Amino acid sequence: FATGERREGDGTTVSLFLDSFARRMPVIVSTDATAANKDGMREQYDLPPRSGLVEAVKTLAYRRAFANAAGFLVWCEWAGRSLVEDYGVDPAKVRAIPPGVDVELYAPVADARAADRPVKLLFVGGDFRRKGGDILLEVFRARFRGRAALHLVTRAPVPEEPGVHVYRDLGPNDPRLVELFRTSDLFVFPTLSDCFPVAPLEAMAAGLPVIATRVGGIPEQVVSGETGLLVRPGSPM
């Protein structure tokens, strides 16, 4: 049973269905984040402003439904901690199993990264603003144009400009996307809010160091100083 909280009201609806099912059969809940996890991300996820009474009712509904669940499979420990601390779930029922990446598909290829060209920076994020793409573009223009090339994979209508290359038609595991990962030098992911994004995992599978923000479950992916660097969200530094 997968849960989500993209639109206002989803959480309560899901909890009511879950409560009904869990009373009749064993139910395993799978989620990448809880409503409480996303509470501080409401603006970035375009959720309505928080209402104290509404949130209290939803939290009670979740607690009741979660109490009847047989177990929980979460994408990361960040989500698991919220289940325990915010909804009173028994820690013994929670298991964190991150989503998988096809490491053979993304495996680095020898000599794929040419040495006689500008440093190639890669960003992958459909929601350009929430993923911090506009911040990255601002920093690139101010500091790195002429010294590096920025490749943006996004659905947003970002125009190309000198040093900036935009790809709007690449889906998950697209061979052209895999090739971008393999031929880039650095993956930059300055997301303002996220749960447990897959793109940084794909980058690391391709042998790329990652610069990302310290939000959601990302600190469980990137070991700062070893597999990349973690920075404060919203900071151009």
Buried (B, 14 or more C-beta within 10 A) or exposed (E): BEBEBEEBEBBBEBBEBBBEBBEEEEBBBEBBBBBBBBBEBBEBBEBEEEEEEEBEEBBEBBBBBBEBBEBBBBBBBBBBBBBBEBBEBEEEBBEBEBEEBEEEEBEBEEEEBEEEEBEBBBBBBBBBBBBBBBBBBEBBBEEBBEEBBBBBBBEBEBEEEEBBBBBEEBEEEEEEBBBBBBBBBBBBBBBBBBBBBBBBBBBBBBBBBBBBBEBBBBBBBBEBEEBBBBBEBEEEE
